[in-house]
Amino acid sequence: MPAPNFPNTTAVAQAIVGYAQALTYPSGILVYSVVSLGEQKDVTTNVAGGNASLEVYANRDDSQRHAFGGKIWDEQTWFVLSLVGMDNAQSAELLIYAVRDALVQPFQTHATLGNAGSVFHAQLKGGTGRFLKVLRNGQWLRAHLVEVMTRQEWFVPTPPGVIS
C-alpha cells in the first residue's frame, strides 16, 4: 500500500488513545476509567475509588525529506501520562506499577499502531519513563510518564513535487 500524500497526525494521536482505551489487566478489567487527548478538567474525579486515567499530549515534532522523489518522514513523540489517586499511598504505589505494566505491553507489541495515518514505526522512547507525583485540582496524584515515538511516511504530491 503506497504512502499517502499528506501526514495524518490526528490519526496517530487517536490510535494512541484507542490502544489505551482498550487496555485491560490480565483479569480483564479495563486499566483506565478515562483516556483523553489533552488534559482532563477534573482528573481527581476520574481517579476516585482506585481508578486510573490517562492523558496523551503531542510533544516533539519533526518533518524531514528522506529520499529523492518527495518521500517525507515525520517523527513525533507523545507524552503518555497515567494518573492514580493517592487516598492510600501504598495502594497508589502498587496501582501505578500495574498501570505502567499494562501500558508498556501494547506499545512494545504494536510497532506500527495498526498503520495509523501512515505510521511505519512506533516504540516507547528509551530512557523516558518516569514515576512522578503530580498536583492537580488541589490534590497530589501518583503518575507514570513515558514518551511514545512514532514515524509516519508520506509523499509530496506530484505534481508539483518538491520544488527547487
N, C-alpha and C positions, 0 to 999 in steps of 0.2 A: 504494500500500500504506500503510494507516494506521500511525502510530507505535504502539508497544506501551504498556501501562500500567505499565511499570517500566523502570528503567535496567538496562543489562547490561554493567557494567564488565569483567567476566570475559571476555566475548566480544570486547571491544575489545582487551584485553591479548593474548588468544590470536591475534587477527588480526595484530597487530604481530609476534608471534613467528612465526606461519605465513608471513608475507611474507619475513621474514628467513631462515627455514629454506630457502626455495625460491630464494634469490638465487644467481645464477651470474655468473661473469666472462664476458666475450664469448667466451672459449674453451669455455664450457660447464661448467667446473669449479665446484663449489659454493664459495661465499665463506666460509662458516662451518663449522667442524668440529662445533661445539656451539652451540646457541642456547637460552638459558634465561630463564624468568621468574624474576627474582631472581638472587642471587649464586651463582656456581659454586664448589663447595667446593675443587676443585683445578684452578684455571684454568691453571696452568703446564703441566700435562699436556695440556690441551686446545689449547694454542697451540704445543706442541712440533713441531719439524720444519717450521716455516714456515706453520703453520695459524693461523687467526683464530677467535676465539669472540666471542659477543655476549651481553650481559646486558640485560634490559629491566626497568625499575623504574617504578612509578607515582610521580609527583612531585607536581604540584599538582592540586587538585580543587575544583570549584565547581558548585553547582546553584542555578539561578535560575528563577523564574517568568518566562516570556517573553511571555505574552499571556493575555487573559481566556479562560476555558474550561479552565483547568488545563494549558496547554502548558508543559512544563519543558524547559530546555536545560541539559545537564550538559557543562561544559567541563573537560577534563583534559589534563595534559601528562605525557609519559612520557620518562624518560631512556633513551636507547638508547646503550649503551656497547660499542664494538668494542675488542677487545684482541688484540695480537700480541706474540710473544716478542721479546726483544732479544739473542739469541745473536750476531747480527751487526747492529750498529746501523744501517748503511746499508741493508741488506736490509729491516730492520724499518720504516725510514722510508718506503721505496718501497711496501712492502706495505700500510701503514696508509693511504697515499694511494689505492691501488687499492680497498681495502675501503671507504673513505669514498665513492668514486665509485660503487661498486656499490650501496651502501646508499641514497644520495640518490635515485637514479632511481625506485624504486617508490613512494616517498613523495611524489614530485612528480607521478607518473602516476596513482596511485590515490587520488583525492580523497575517497572515502568508505570506504576499506578494505573494499570489497565489501559495504557496508552492515552491517558487523559491529555486533552489537547493534542500535542504530538510529542509527549514525554518519551524519550528513549532511554533515560537513566534516572533513577531516584534512589536515594540512600540516606541514612542518618549521617550527618556530617560528623566526622571523627572529632573527639575532644570537646563537643559542645554540650553534653548532658550535664545538668546541674540540679541539685536539690536545694530549694530555697524556702525562705519564709517571706510571704507577701502580705502587705497591709492593704485590705480592700474593704470598703464600706465600714471603716472603723474597726475591723476585726482582722486578726492575724490568721493567715491560711498557710498550710504546708503545700509546697508546689514542686513540680518537676518540669524543667525546661529543656528542650532539645531542639536542634535545628535539623530540618529535612532539606536536603539539597536536591533540586530537580534540574534536568536539562531537557529542553524541547528543541526540535529541529523544524525549521520552515524555510521556504524558498522565496526569494524576492520575485514578485510577479513578472512574467515575461510575456509581451513587452511591458514595460521598458527595460526590465532587468536592472543590474547595477549600472549606474550612470557615472561616467568619469567627470 
